[in-house]
Amino acid sequence: MRRFKLFLYGLLLLHAAVAQNADWRTFYEMSGKVETPRYQATIDFCKKLAGGSDKITYTTFGRSAQGRELPLLILDRQGLSDPAAIHASGRTILLIQACIHAGECEGKDAGLMLFRDLAISDPGTKLLDNVSIVFIPIFNVDGHERFGPFNRINQNGPREMGWRTTSNNFNLNRDYLKADSPEMQAWLRMFNKWMPDFFIDSHTTDGADYQYVLTYLMEILGDMDEGLSGWSKNNFISQMQSHLNSKGFPVFPYVEFRNWHDPRSGLISEVAPPMLSQGYTALRNRPGLLIETHMLKPYPQRVEATYECMLTTIEILNKESENLHALIRKADQYVSSEAFIKAPFPLQFATRREDSTMVNFLGVEYNAVKSDLSGGDWFKYSNTPVVLHIPYFSVAHPVITAKLPYAYLVPAEWALVIERLKIHGIKVTELTRDATLRVTTCRFKNPKWQQNPYEGRHPMTNIEYDEVEETRTFSAGSALVEVMQPAGRIIPQILEPKGNGSFVYWGFFDATFEQKEYGESYVIEKMARQMMANDPNLKEEFEQKKATDSAFAKNPDLILNWFYNKSFYVDSRKGIYPVGKIYDLKAVESLRQQ
């Protein structure tokens, strides 16, 4: 162990020595560590690295909305660049991602130095014995080129940086599940091609001030496979913390504050939804590490902390490679088994507000004053370090669960949904002929939508329904989506209406809620009177509705449409979820064998 630590120390000395060599200095280093390169300069350096080492391959994995190529660097000790060949070698594949928020660029500068140091400075390094690295230096390439000094008001450097969102104004770290952006669709195809064993996503945080240069987040609160969660907590995090502490970078889990900007109010960790990067990879049975450097710390400190975190991750994976592979295989096998669908599946979690532990948090002295400008609390932070002994809430529990079927059936006419499932790497079987069978589905009630757009859509704010069974005919081309497959944890999050960021939530099925036929007033006026004469209970319901809903009582159109929707003419399919659930295994097998 001592010999290995000396080796790591030597590697860092080489890193410092190489920085003096103008031929291999990065743009960041040549700027005095105060600037970050633009897109083309980044691509040029990536290609230079590939040309300078037979261990590095430069390629791309798609194009942005504005047509820029999405860059990808591959580092393998044998120079392999095919994911199947690297998997066959037994090496662990680490995927590192930078600039998903293009103003948060520490990961790009740290990653370029890391590739140089491992492949150019020390081509005989043992750190790559069991690890191969796939690196996205800039994910949000269009946002990256919206370059300027005023893109991150809370951030201390670099001098200029990119913008948070894409050219379509998508926040890519909200798009993992719905995958509306071309960049995310390309990422998902790349992810399913490579199926990395471990994932790092590099960010810069906003929020309160404190001493930590770097905080982190991994999914260990219940949404990931139990074995992988235990490994992440007991094997990975413990070693990472120890290494970073020894390098002068004490770390703490990434937290929210019970009262924003106010650490003394208490710290909260929550389960990440699958629209976020590490929340998504956790459901794909691949541990993900979210790095959040602190925006107020000097840029060189943030880059160095990110570099150290990447380096120690490689060290840990190099030692833990065989163990991690075994746990991933076990997790994939479990999700592909009947035992998986027999257990209630947690769709959404909440952190218990009554269950906390007291922790020491490295904060700074601060006070809150009432602002005479805004009327709100104005937090004023000092430079005086302080250890805060405060409550930490980190016990999560499922608040919504689902009984999983053997399969979902998505009708052929919902082709966009079927296409998105395939982009996620979910195996679907398209029916070769029409099929009539009994399914379980939902009849929605009281739907409501968010008024303001969010990520290009108007999400549903109220998803209520009654489960119903019906016999339905699904046409040829409909997609049979069997749950027992390696991507099984992501399927219910997409197709269960109350999944955390489901396609119902994001509005993929909004058309099913629309009324398409109406009755003319001169017809309904007469019919409504006859309906009440034939059904006294209907008359009582109508009078009750008028008495309790003043807006309804004053609106003739609403009143007449209410009667239309109580008539035999109403659309019986309005509000019916198009997706069916199949709980009969024999029915699934029959459809599969069509």
N, C-alpha and C positions, 0 to 999 in steps of 0.2 A: 504493500500500500504506500509506504514511504517513497519507494522508488517511482511509483506511478505519479505521486504528487510532485516529485522533483521533475519528472518528465513534463507535466502540465506547466510547471513554472518555467521550464526551458522553452516550451512552446510560446508562452506569453512574451518571454524575452525576444524570441525570434520575431514575434509580431511587432514588438517595438523597434527592432533593428531594421526590419523590412520597411517600416514606415519612413526610414531615412533614405530609402532608395527611390528616387523619383520615378524610375521605370515601373514600379509596382505600387506606388502610393495611390490610394483611392482619391477621388475628387474631394471627399470629406476631409481627408488628412491633408491634402495640399492646400485646402482653404484655411488651415489652422483650426480645423474641427468646428467651424462655425457655419458651414454651408453644406447643402446636400445636392447631388447632381440632378439635372433634368432627365427626362425620359431617354433622349438619344445618347447622352453621355453615359447613362446607366447601361444601356444596351451595348454600347461600344466597349465598356469595361468588361461586361459579361463575355463578349466575344473574345476579348483579349485574354481573359482567363482560360477560356476553352482552347485558344490557340497556344497558350503557354504550358498546358498540362494535358497529358493523355488521360488523366483521371476525370476531366471535366468535359461535359457536353452541353452546348447551348442549343436550345430549341424553343418552340412556342407551343401554346396549347389552345389558341383561339384568337378571336379579334373582338375589340371593343365596339361599342355602338358607333364610334367615329372612325372605326377601321384600323385602329392601332393594334399591332400584334401584342399578345400577352406573353411575356418572357418566362422562360423556365431554364434553370441551371440544374444539372445533375452531376453529383460528385460520387464516384464509385471507385474503389481502389483498383479494380480491373478495367476501368473505363467503360463498364457496361452502361447502356442507356435504355435498354428494353426492360420494362417492369417485370415481365414474366421471367426473364433471365436472372434478374436480381433476386426475385422471390425464390427462384430455384436454387440460388447460391446459399440460401439460408440467412442472408443478412437482413437486419431490421431496416425498414425504409422509414426515414424521418422526413416529413413534409414541413417546411418552414415557409410561412407566408408573411409578407410585409406590405405595407401601404394599401391595405383594404380601405382604410381611411387615409387618403393620400397626403394629408398634412401631418400624419403621425409616422415619421420616416426613420426612426431609430433602427428598426429591423432591417431596412434596406442597407444602411451604411454598415451596421454590424455584420450582416450576412455576407456582404462583399468582402470585408476584411477576413472573415472566418474562412471563406472559400480560398482566398489567397493564401492564408496562413497554413491551411491543411494541405493544399495541393502544390503550392509554389515554394513556400518557405521551408516546409518539412514534408517532402514527398514520401518519406519513410514512416510517417506517423502510424502508430498502432491504434489510434482512435477510430480508424476506418476498417479495422479488422472485421467487425460484426455490424457495421452501420453504413448505409448509403443515404445520401442526403439529396432531396429534391427541394429546390428553393425558388420561390416566386418573389423576385425583388420588388416588383410593383404589380399589384393586382388591379387596383383602380387606376388604369393608365390614362384615361381621359381626365378624370379629376386631378391627377398628378400634374397635368399640363395647364390646369387653371392655376398657374403658379403666381405667388405674390407674397409680400411681407405681412399682409393683413388678413390671412386666412384662419388664424387660430388666436383669438384674442386672449385666451388664458395661458398661452404656451410661451416658454422661454427658449426661443431658438428652434431650428436654425433661422438664418436671416430671411430666407424665403422658403415656402413649402407649397404643396398642392392643396386641393380643396377636398372636403370630406366626402362628397357624393360624386356619382358618375355624371356624364354629360346628359343623361336622362333624369338626373336628380334622384337617383336611387341610392339609398344607403345600403351598400352590399352586405353589411353585417346585420341586415334585417331581411335578407332575400334568400337565405339558404333553403327554406322550405317551399315558398311559392315560386322561386326561380323565374322571376319576370325579366330580369336583365340578361342580355346576351353574354355578359361577363360571367354571371353565375352559372348559366347553362354550360358554358365552356368549362368552368371550374368543376362542376359536378361530373361531367364526362371525363375530365382529367382524373378526378378523385377515384372514380370507379375503374378507370384503367390502371391506376397505380395501386389502389387500396393500401395506402401507407399504414404502418403500424403505430405511428405516433405523429402528433400534429402540434405545431406551434403557431400561434397567431399573435403578431406583435402590434401593440397599441400604445397610445399615450392617454392617460386619464385626465378627466376634469374633476372638479369637486373641491373638497376642503384641502387645507395645507397640513402637512405632517412631515416627519423626518424621512420616511422611506423613499428611496429613489425608485424602487420597483416593488410592485405588488403583483400577485398572480391569482389565477383561478383555475381549478380543475373540478370536474363533475364527480364529486364524491358524496353527494347528499341523497342519492337514491335513484337517480334516473338512468345510471349506467349499470351494466352487468355487475353483479356483486363481486365476483372475483377480480375484475378489472378495477373496480372502485377501491377494493382493499389494497391491490398492488399500487395504485396511484397514491394512496394515502400513506401506506406503511413503507413502501420501497422507494418510490420516486420522490415524493415531496420531502420526506425526511432527509434524503441525501442532497437534494437540491438546496434546501434551506441551510444545511450544514456547510456546503461549499460556498454559497453566496455570503453567508455570515463571515466565513474565514477570509473572504476577499474584500470585506468592508462594505458589503451591501446587505444589511439586515432586511429581511423580507417579511411580509404579512399577507394573508389572503386578501384579495380584492374585495372591498366591502362597500356597502351603501351605509348611510347614516340614518338613524331613525328620524332625525330632523336634518334636512339638507344643510351642509356646511358646518354641522355641529357635532364633532366627534364625541363630546361628552354625553350626548343623548343616547349613545349606544351604537353598536356596529351590527350589520345584518349581512349575512351571505344567503343567497337564494339559488335555487335550481335554475339553470339557464334554459330558456325555451329553444326549440330546434331552429328558430329563425336566426339564431346566433351561431357563430362558428363552432365553438367548443361544445355547445349544446347539441348541435347537429352531429358532430363526429362521435360524441358519446353514445348516441343512439345507433350509430353504425358500428358499435363495438370497437372503437378506436379512441384511446385516451387523447384528449386535447389539452394543451397548456396555453392559457391566455396570459400574455405578458402585458402589464399596464405600468409603464414608467410614469413618474410624476411630472406633470407639465411644468411646474415651477422650478424644477431643478435644472441646472445648466445642461445644455444639449450634450456636451462631451460625457458628462456623468451618466446620462441616460443611455447613450450609445454603448458606453463601456459596460454598464449593468446588463444591457441586452446581450452584448457579446458574451459576457460571463455566463449568463443564463443559458444561451445556446450551447456554449462549450460544455458546461456541466451536464446538460441534457444528453449530449453525444457520449460523454464519459459514462453516464448511468446506463444508457441504452446499450453501449458496448458491452457492459458487464451483465445486463439484465436481458439480453437479446433472447436467449433460449426460453427463459421464464415467461417473458411477455408473449412470445409466439404461442406458447402452450395455452396461456390464458385466453388469447384471442381465438384460437381454434375451439376451445371449450365454449366460449361465449357464442360463437357462430353456430356451433352444433346445437347448443341449447335453444337458440332462437328458431332453429330449423326443426325442433322436436315438438311433439304434442304436449309435453309438459309446459312449454311456454304459453300456449294458448289456453291451457286449463286454469292458469292463475289470473286473477284480476289484473288488468294492465293499467298502470298509473298514467293518466293523460296530463294532469296538472298537479303541481305541488304548491304548498305554501310553507313558509318558515314560521315555526311556532313563536309567537310573541311572548309566551309565558315561560319559555324554557331557554335559559341563558347560562353562560359561564362568565366569570370575571377574568379579564385578560389585561395584560400590560400592553399598551399601544403607544408607540413612539410618536407623540404629537409635538406641537409647538404651542406656546402660550397664546391665548387669543381671548378676545371679549366681543360681545355683541352689543351694539348700540342701536337705538331706534333712529332710523334715517329720517332726516327732515326733508329729504328729496323724494323718496319713494314711499315712505311710511312703513317700510318693512324692516326686518333685521339686517343690519350691516355688520358683517363679521370682519373684524380687524385682526389679522394674524401678525405675530411678531417673529423675530429670528431666535427666540429663546426656546431651546428644546425642553420638553417636559415628558415624563412618563405618566400617561393617563391610565388609571385602573378603572376600567369601564366594562359594562355588560356586552357580551358578544352572543348574538342570536344566530345559531347555525344548525338547528335541528329542523329538518324539513319533513313533511308528511304529505301523502297524496290526498288531494281534496276532490278530485274527479277521477274515477276509474271506469274502465270499459270491460265488458265481457267479450272477448275476442271470438270472432267466427273462424271457421276453417278458411273462408275466402270471402272476398268482396267481389261483386260484379258491377262493373262500370259500363253503362250502355254505350254502344258504338257512336251514338250521336254526340257524346261528350268527348270528342277526339282530343281537345286541348288537354283535358285532364289525363287521358291515357298517355299522351305524348310526354307530359311532365313526369308521370310515374316512371316512364322508361328512362328519362334523363336522370332520374335519381338512382338508376341502376336496379330498379325493382323489376323482377321477372314477372311478365304477364303472358297469359295464354289467350290469344284471340280466338273466339268461337268461329268455327268454319260454317256453321249453319244456325238458324234460329233455334232458340231453346226456351221452352215454357216450364217454369218451375216455381216452387214456393220459396219466398225470400222474406226476410225481416228487413223493414226499412223504417223511416220516420215520417210523421206528418207534423210539420212545423206549425207553431202558433206564436202569435204576438212578436213577429220579427221586428227588430229595430236595427238601424244602421247609424254609424258615426257620421255626423254632418260634415266635418272637415276631412279632406283626404289625408291618408297616411300611407306613405310608400306607394303612391300612385293608385290607391284603391280606397273604398269606403268600407272598412271592416264592419262586421255585424257586432253590435253591442249587446244583443239579447238573443241567445240561441236556446229556445225552448221547443220541445217536441214530445209527442207521444209515439212510442214504438208500436208499429202495426205489422201484421203479417198479411201478405197478399200473394196471389198467383200472378206472375207477370211473364210476358214474353220478351226475351232479350234477343235482338237481331244479330245476325252474323257480323263479326267484327267487334262485338262487345268484349271487354277485357276481363278475364278471370284472374284475380289477384290473390294468390294463395299467401296466407300469412306466414306459414312455416318456411322461411327462407332467411338468409343472412341479413337482409334489409328489413326483417320483420318488425323491428322496433319503430321504424319510421313510418310504416304503412298506416297504422291506426292514427298516428298524429296527423296524417294527411286526410284520411277518409272518414274517421269518426267525427261527426259534427262538432263535438266539444274537444277535439284534439287541440293541443296548444299551438295555435296558428294553423288550424285546419283549412282546407280549401273552401269549406262553407264559410268560415270566418273571413277569409280573404275575398269572398264574393265570386268565386268561380261558378257558383250555382245560382246566382241572383235571379236569373231569368225564371226560375221555377216559382218565384214568389209573385210574379206579375199577373194581374188580372187582364185577360185579353178580350173577353166578351162582356157586354153591358146590355142593360135593358132600357128602352126609351121610356120616358116618364109617363106618356099616355097609356103605355101597356102596364107598367108596374103599378101605377095608381089603382087601377082596377083590380089587378091580380093580388096586390097586398091586402086589400079589403076582404077578398075571397079567402085568402090564406088564413087571416085571423078569424074569420067566421067559422072556418073548418077546424081550427086548432086554437082553443082558448088559451092554452099554455104559451103559444107564440105571441098572442096579444099581451099576456102578462109580461113576457120577456121584453117585448117592445116598450111597454110603459115603464118598466124598470130601467131600461137603457136610457130612455129620455130623461128620467128623473135623476140619474147619476152622472150623465155626460151632457153638460150644457152645450158644448160645441156640436155634438151630434144632434141635439134637439133643435138647434137653430139652422141646420144645414139640410135643405131638401135633398140635395144630391146624395149625401151620406145616408139619409133615411131610406131613400128608394134603393140605393145599392145594397143596403143591409137586407132588405127583403129579397132582392135578386139573389144574394148569396145564401138565402134560406130556401130558395126554390129548387125545383128539379133541374133547372137550367144551369145551375152553378157548375163551374169547372171542377170536376172531381179529382183532377190531378194537380191542381194548384196547391203548392206547399208540400208536395210529396217529394222526398229526397230521391233523386234518380238512382242512387247507388243502393244495391241490395246486399244483404249479408246472408251467407249460407252457413248454417250450423250443422248440416248433414254431410258427413264425410263422403258417403256414397254418392251423393249428388255432385260433389266436387270432383270425385274420381271419374264419374260419368262424363262431365263436361270436359275434363282434361283429355279424355280418350276419344273425343269426337273425331 
